[in-house]
Amino acid sequence: MNSRFQSLVYGSVFAAIFGWVLYIGKAVWVPIFFGAVVVYVIVGVTDALRRVPWAGPVLPLQIRYILSILFIGFAVLTIGRLVIANKDQVIALAPQYQEALLATIQKLAVVFKLETEPTWTTLRQDMLARINLKALLGSTLASVSSIAVTLVVVLLYTVFLLVEQHSFGGKLAQLSSDPRSVARIGSIIGAINRRIGTYLALKTMLSVLLGAVSWLIMLAFGLKFAAFWAVLIALLNFVPYVGSALGVLFPIIMALVQFSDPAPIVWLLAALVAVQFVIGNFLDPYVMGNSLNLSPFAILVSLAAWSELWGIAGAFLAVPITAAVVIVLSEFAGSRPIAVLLSRNGRL
């Protein structure tokens, strides 16, 4: 009993120290983890190219890697150009949106029977007294610059991780003179690679499908910047639970500004929610199955914890990191009960 209590204390202290290191080292750890995720995607695309009929089996591994990197690089550049183009259009159309937004606020004021009709003068007096605009603009520009710098660092880590991948097997064999220990470590790493690689591949496929269907719906309704919102919906699909709600919220806010008639807004909301519901509750479980074997409550807690540690980046990385932690915990007798509690069905 004393040894178990001692192990619990040591484990709690280690977890606290490890969490503190992750928190203060956010600027270092986040690009590394995102670089690893990009490597998983590149390896997944490379493996998928091998299964292409006729051409796939005869393509050398190096050529498939180059094609995968070019494909992912093209996707990143396309998204970047899309964001930049939409940013310029939003700035150009900002006066029109400002008038439409004011009209919407005034209609809501009539519905809620406010005593005075809002104007931009009164709104500025009420809001700018509470908002430091200079600080807000400064933090926004800093965030944009930070994202650009982080992207460059992620790409550098990705390149070096791909290079390290070829020599990793030899390094692993030299970790211990005991072949059983080496085999066990290799088994753990292999399980992590298989499960997280499968999860990322399937999740990417479903996210692309969700973004494409949402784009067609928004295009049919004539929503401006439909392609941008579709990309955002696809990316937010990687964030469990919260991502689906935000993926619907942002286009609807745009619809509130763009449309004066509430009918298309309501129908657009219904259509986007229906797509999220069908893919999230029917197609997602059917395709994903039990690829990660994580409890929904464990996913929710990990989402809250990693978001607190690393912000938006933590929300995107929460599920893969938690899955890797559960796999490692399941390999040791002392931590196996924790892995059982974090699993979906208790079977590891």
N, C-alpha and C positions, 0 to 999 in steps of 0.2 A: 504494500500500500504506500509506504514511504517512497519507494523508488518510482512509482507511478506519479505521485504528487510532485516529486523532484523533476521528473521528465516534463510534467505539465508546466511547472514554473519555468524551466529552461526553455521550453518551446514558446511560451508566451513572451519571455524576454527577447528571444531571438526574433520572433515575429514583429515585436515592437521596434527593435533596432533595424530590421530589414525594411519595414515600412517607412521609417524615418529616412533611411538611405535612399529609398525610391523617391520620397517626396523632395528632398533637397537636391537630388540628382536628376530631377525631371528633364532638364535641358539636355542631359547626356543620354538617359535611358530611353526616352520617347523615340528619337530617331533610330536607335539601335533596334527597338522592337518593331517599328514600322519597316525598317530595312529587312528584318527577318520575314515579315508578312509579305513584302514584295518578292522575296526569294521564293517563298512558298507558292505564290501565284505564278512566277516564272517557271518553276519546276512543274507545276500543274499543267500549264499551257504546253510545255515541252512534252510531257507525257501524253497529253491529248493529241498533239501532232503526230506522235508515233502510231496512234490508232486510226489515223486518217487512211481510208482505203487507197491501195496502190502506191501513192507517193510516200505515205508515212513510214512504212517499214524500211524503205531504201534510203531515206534521208539520214545522213550522219548526225550523231548527237550534237556536235558543235553547230551544225547548220540549224537544227531545231532550236537550240538555245538562242542563236542570233535572231531567228524569226520571232521567238517569244519576246525577247527584249525589244525588238523593233515594234512589235504589236502593242506592248504595254507603253512604250515611249510615245507611240502615235496616239494612244488613248489619252495619256496624260496631257500631251500638247493640245489635243482637240478640246479637252475640258478647259484647259487654261485659256485658249483662244475664245471659247464660248463665254467664259466668265468675263474676260476683258471686254468683249464686244457688247455683252449685255450691260456691263457697267456704264459704258459710254452712252448707250441708248437710254438707260434710266436717267442719267444726268441730263440728257437732252430733253426728255419728256417730263422732267421733275415738276415744272410749273403746272402742266395739265393734271398730273397726279395730285398735286397740292390742292387744286381747286376741287377735284373729285372727292378727295378725302374730307375736305371741309364740308362739302355738300352732304356726305354720309354722316358726319358728326352732327350736323344741324338737323338732319332727319331723325337721328336717334334722340336728340334733345327734344324734338316735338313728341316722339313716342313716349319718352319718359317724363314729359310735361315739366321740363326745366323752366325756371322763371325767365331767364334771359337766353337769347339765341347766341351760341358761341360764334366768335369771329377769330381770325388769326391773331388779331391784336390781343384779345382777351386770353386766347390759348397761350400765346407767347408769354404774357404777363404771369399766367398761372404756372406754366411748365418751366420756363427758363429760370424762374426764381429757384427752382429745385434742381436744375441741371447745370453743371459746369461744362459749357459747350467746348471750351478750349481743351479741357481734360479729356472729354469724350472723343474729340477729333484726334487728339494725340494718341490715345490708347488704340483707336481704330487703325491709324496709320502704322503704329508699332506692331499691331497684330498682323497686318498685311505683310510688313517687312519680315516679321518673325516666321510666317508661313513660308515665304519665299526662301529664306535662309535654311529653314528646316528641311524643305524639299531637296535642296542641293545636298545637305548632309545625309539625308536618307538615301539618295542615289549613290553617294560615295560608299556608305555602309553596304548597300546592296551589291555593288561591284566587288568589294573585298570579301563579302560573305560567299559570293559565288566562286571566287577564286579559292577561298579556304575550303569549300565543299569537297574539292578533289583530293585534298590531303587529310581530310578529317578522319577517314578510316584508319590511316596509318597512325595518326596521333592517338586515336582511341585505343588501338592495340598496345600502345606503350604506356597507358595510364597505370596499369597494374601487371604484376608478374603472374597473377592468378587468372587463368583463362575464364573461370566461372564469373569472376567479378567483371571482367571485360565484356563477357557475353550478356550479363545482366544489365550493364550500363547501355550496351548497344540495343538491347531489347526495349528498355525504357525510351531511349531516343527514337527508335523505330516506331514505337506506339504513338509517341507524340507527333512525329512527322506524318504518320498515316491518318490519324484522326483529325488533326488540325488542317492538314492538306485537303482532306475530303470535305471538311466543313467549309473552308474558304472557297473551294471550287464550286460546291453546290450553292452556297450562299451568293456567290458572285453571279452564277447563272440565274438564280431567282431574282436577284436585285436588278439585273439587266432586263429580265422579262417584266418586272413590276414597273421599271422606269419607262420601257417602251409602250406598255399598255396605257400608263398614265399620260404619256406624251400624246398618244392618239386621242385620248379623251379630251385633254386640254386644248389640242389643236381643233377638235370638232367644235368646242365651245368658243373658239377664237380668243383664248386667253393669251395675253402677251407674254413673251419669254418662255413659251411652253417647253422648249428644249432645255433651258436652264433649270426650270423647276423639275423636269424629268430626271436630270442628272442628280439634282439634290435629293429627290425621292429615292433614287437608287443607292446613293451613298448613305442616307439615313437609315436604310433598311438593315445596315450592319449593326445599328444600335438597337438592342432588344427593347421591346415594349414602347419606350419613349420615342424612338425613331419613327414609328408608324404614325403617331399622333402629329409629330412635327412635319412629317412629309405631306400631310393633308393641310395643316394649319397655314403654312407659308403660301401655297397657291391660292387658298381661300382669302387670305389677306389681300393678295393681288387682285382677286376678283372683286372684293369689296371696293377697292379703289377704282377699278376699271369699269364695272357695270353699275348703271344707275337702277336697273330693274332687279328686284330681289329674286325673281324666278330662276334665271340662269345660275345665280350663286347657289341657290338651294339644290338645283339639279346637279351642278358640278360637285358640290359637297357630297351628295348621295352617291354619285358615280365613283369618286375617288375613294370614299369609305368602303364601297362595295368591292372594289378591286383589292384594297388592302385586306379586307375581311376574307375574301376567297383565297388569295394567295397565302395569307398568314395563317389561316385556320384549316385549310384543306390541302393546298398544294405543297406548302412548306413542310408540314408533318409527313406527307406522303413521300416527298423527295428526300428530305433530310433524315427521316426515320429517327434512329437513336444514335446518330453519328458521334455525338459528344457525351451522351448519357449524363447530363447535368440536370439537377433539380431546378424547376422554375424559380423557386425561392432562392436557391443558391445563385442563379443568374441575376436576379433582382438585387441581391445583397452585393454581389461582385460589381454590378453596374454602379451602385451607389458608392462603393468603396473606391473603385478605380477612377470614377469621375471626380471624387473628392481629392484623390492624389494627383491626377494628371489632367483634369478638366475634360474637354471634348475628346482629346486623344485617348484618355482613359476609357471613355464610353465606347469608342470603337475597338479598343484592344481588350476589353473586359472579358469577353467570352473565350477567345483563344488562350489568354493567360490563365484563366481559371481552369480550363480543361487541362492544360499542361500541369498545373499544380495538383489537380486531382489524380492524374496519372502517376505522378511522382509519389504522392502520398500513399497510393494504393500498393506500392511496391515494398513498403516497410511495415512490419508487424505493429509497431507502436503508433503509426499514423494512419493505418488502414481504416480504423473506425471512423475517422474524420472523412476519409474519401467515401465511405459507405453513406454517411449522412449527406454528403454533397451530391451524390449520384441521384439519378431519376428513380431507379427501381431497386437500388441496393445491391445489384449484381455487378461486380467489377470484372 
